[in-house]
Amino acid sequence: PFKNGYELYESIKLKDQTQTPKQTFVVFYTTGYLAGFLDGLCLTQDLMLDMMLPSESFTENERIKLSKQINYHRINIPEGGLPTGQLMLIYKKYAEKHPNNLNMSARACLYEALIDAYGWK
C-alpha cells in the first residue's frame, strides 16, 4: 500500500521508464490500485444516491435537483467511465501542480485530483 500521495506519484512515474522486474510489478500494482479506487468511488457514489433518492421513486431530473438541494455532491466522472491510463495522467498532473499536498494519504490525493479534473455535480 501507498503511505502517501508522493509514493503513488513515484509509482506512476515508473510507467514512463525502462523498468526492472520489480518496478514492472509496482506499475501493475499501481494500475490495479487506481482501477480499484475508481470502481469503489463510482460504486459508492451510485449506492449512496440510490439509498437517499431511489430511482424507482424519482425521475433522474428530480434526483439531480434534490441532490443539489440536500447538498449531496458527487464527482462529475464521465458517464462512459475513465480509463486507468487517463487517471494516471490526471494524478500526475495534480501531483506536479500540488506537490505540497502529497504528504496526505494516497486516497485523499486521488480524490482531490479527480475533483480538480472533473469538479462536482
N, C-alpha and C positions, 0 to 999 in steps of 0.2 A: 504493500500500500504506500501511497504517497503521503509524506508527512506534511507537505505544504505545496503551495502553488508553484514555487520555484522548482521543486523536484519534478512536477508534472511538465513544466516548461522545458526543462533539460531533457526529459524523456522524449518529448515531441520533437525537439531539435535533432535528436539522433536519427530520425527518419530521413533527413536530408544528407546524411553522411555515409561513408563506407563503414560497414558495421562488422564487429566481431560476432561470433555466435551468441555471446551473452547479450550484446547490445540489440541483436535481432530479436531475442526473446523479450527484452524490455519494450521494444517498439510494438510487438504483438500484444503484450500485456497492456500497454498504454492504449492501443486501439480498442481492445476489449473493454477496458475501464471506461473510455469515453462513450462507447456504444451503450454500455450498461447504464451509465449515468443518464444519458439522453432518454433511453427507453423508460427508465424509472421515473424521470421527471415528467415525461409526457403522460405516462400511465397515472401517476399521482394527480396531476392537474385534471385529467379527464374524470377520474374517480371522485375527486372532491367536488367537481362541478356537478356530476350526476347525483351525488349524495345530497347536495344542497338544493339543486334545481333539476329534478328528474326530467329526462327528455320526454317521458310519456305524459307529463303534466304541463309542460310548457313548450311553446314553439322555440325554435332556435333564436329568433329575434327577441322573444321575451326573456330567454335565458341570458342573452348578451346584455340586454337592458337592465335586468335585475342584478346581474353580477357586478355591473358598474355601480348600481345604487347601493349595494352592500359592500362595496369596495373590495371585491374579490378579484384580484388581478392575476392574470396568467401571462407567462412569457409568450410572445407572439411568434411561436415557431411556425415555419411554413407548413401548410396543410399536407403537402406531399412528403414531409419528413425532412431530415437533414442528414446528408451523408457524413460518415465519420471523418473523412478527409477534410470536409468543409469545417467541421467542428474543430479539427486540429488547427486549421488556418485562423479561425476566429479566436481560438485561445492564444495562439502565438501572437497575433496582433494585439490582443488585450494585454498579454504579459509584457510586451515591448512598450506599450503605451502607459501601463500602470505598474512599473517594477516595484514600487513601494508597497503594493498590495500583496505581493507574492509570499509574504510570511504568513498569510491566512491559510486555512486549510485548502486543499486542492478543490474540494467540493464547493466551498464558498467562492473561490476564484472562478471556477467554471460557471457557476450560477451568475456571477456578475458579468462574465464575458458574454453570456447569452443575452442578458438584459441589455448590455451595451450594444450588442449587434442587432437585436430584434425588438427591444422595447416591450411594453406591456400591452395587453388587450383587455 
